[in-house]
Amino acid sequence: MFTKVLIANRGEIAVRIIRACREIGLETVAVYSEADRSALHVRYADEAYLLGPAPSRDSYLRADKIIDIARKSGADAVHPGYGFLAEREDFAAACEDTGITFIGPKPSAIAAMGDKGVARATVVKAGVPVVPGTEDVGNMTDDDLLAVAPQIGFPLLIKATAGGGGKGMREVKTIEEMPNLLKSARREAESAFGDGNVYLEKLVTGARHIEFQIMADGKGNVVHFGERECSLQRRHQKLLEEAPSAALDDDLRQRMGSVAVKAAQAVDYLNAGTIEFLLDKDKNFFFLEMNTRLQVEHPITEMVTGIDIVKEQIRVARGRALSYKQEDVKFNGHAIECRINAEDPYNNFMPSTGRITHSLIPTGPGVRVDTGVYPGFEITPFYDPMIAKLIVWGETRAQAILRMRRALEEYRIVGVKTNIPFHQTMMDSHRFMGGQYDTRFVEERFSLEEAEESRADFGEIAAVLATLAAHKQTERSAQIVQRNERDASNWKWVGRWERMHR
Amino acid sequence: MKYITTVEGKEYTIEVLDDHHIILNGKTMLVDFVSVDGQPVFSMIVDGKSYEAIIQEGEPEWDVLLRGRLYPALVEDEREKRLKTASGGAVEGGEYQLKAPMPGLIVTVLVTEEQEVTKGQVLLILESMKMQNELKAPRDGIVGRIRIKAGESVEQKQPLLSLH
């Protein structure tokens, strides 16, 4: 049984994993890039080792260096978090070969689910429904894909075979625009995953994105921890998640949950994983993909089930049985997560970089913030723009929304622009309150400007605030020029001033 | 000092009398305005009501983020504004400089010098924080000098190309 865990990640998720290890009593080893010397995960871990320069490929993607550090530091387990090396079967295999426990699934399961084509074929065999699309995915050329497209029907989606996070994904409305979109999808997939392979999938309209958290141990137990509603997305990036979903009832939850378990069993799954489904307007559901790792939005499941998923991951990786049987998993209340990104919601969600000069984190009943940043920390352009996750719990969905509203208003981050105003506007949206939304809601039917117009107007107060701030600034600069009451003579003062500015 | 401040098309005449008194549209008000810990976070108590906002100087407007909403506010000295109105307002600049909105890597440049472009047309793709961002033309025009190439890293606010 391992006693020292190396966390092959950075940011909030590295901090989250260190916390679980600390609570269990395991020693922790952090790795970091030159840009992350003073990051929170480095400060919290028992040991920390430099990987290399800031770009991911020179640091957090250096599997060889990470395994080397694990060996030298005596770490006998590695937790990959999400992103970076989390879904790289070669990394998981290399850990195993070195005698280090990889806290996650077996390399074979990562491989089977990592290739979207193989994943589809595998679950189809197990009787799990999938969205119609190109079945025999391999190295299909543009010509092959253009020939198959009309059979699938438009609109359809081009997706990266090695994909995830919406990279290399394009929506196609007509065959005419398809060649260009194929080109740009391949280009993006190539730069994101080093693999330009793509496949086609029918676009299910009016669909919700529902995912199930599953957990499997090495003793043949596979349990699901219920669903997460992840339909609120922009450019296929999730922005806000909630659990449970307003679209599911107990019967549907039970049916989808057992299909999720079946999909996991089909690849002989071990540890935590997530099965993503599309749920259409008529409550038909289709397997989309499986994420063979801990998910960004896992805390909302933790809030409604009371289960610490990272601790369960460690427990299972140590060869023990899950602490929960399916009938032990009970759902209580409602949880919402807002992803706080360093991006400007008023400027097309452009990433924003800079030093965080001020930060006030919301606290109080039912509020949890997972973050890796603090005042003085520099947000660099090298990594993901997500800087924090704000998670709230309420007895009911309405209570959770009210609480999220309160928490968002308390949250202050200065130094970078954040999408907090976007979330605040969303919390006030009637469609959101009614639970009436699908994966297109943010992009097609939600406008920050329009939504803001219907909200309470503080234009007059804003005018006073701006004027007083401007006045203060004018006063300050005036003081520097009008130095009549200073004790030294004006000539002396000018001399000092000039020397200072040389 | 007297200011004319415009928020969402509405003009407010605000006179700052001293540290605690202002006249807003002819009405005298008691205000307590402080910066929190030297940050651009400001707390204001006006007639017993407490407000907090993040206020940042933009160009040319001040950005006031208040209760989850952004209010761009144009603050003008009354005298300055009168002078400007007399001179017939500012003339629209002839050349537009596209500057990098953030540090990153130029993935591709999709236009060439002297090319005619229309408003909204994608000029180049800048990769930052793992995302590819399309930088678009803010208006119709002709591409002037292109100062960067694909594959180059750029700093924030670095001039990329011009439109005329």
Interface residues (C-beta under 8 A of the other chain):
Chain A: K167 E188 S191 A192 A342 Y346 N347 M350 P351 S352 T353 T357 H358 P381 F382 Y383 D384 P385 L408 E409 R412 V414 I420 P421 Q424 T425 D428 E452 R455 A456 F458 G459 E460 I461 A462 A463 V464 L465 A466 T467 L468 A469 A470 H471 K472 Q473 T474
Chain B: M1 Y3 T5 T6 V7 E8 K10 Y12 I14 V16 I22 L24 V31 F33 S35 V36 D37 Q39 P40 V41 F42 M44 V46 Y51 A53 I54 I55 E57 W62 V64 L65 L66 R67 G68 R69 L70 Y71 A73 V75 P101 M102 P103 G104 V107 E127 S128 M129 K130 M131 Q132 N133 Q156
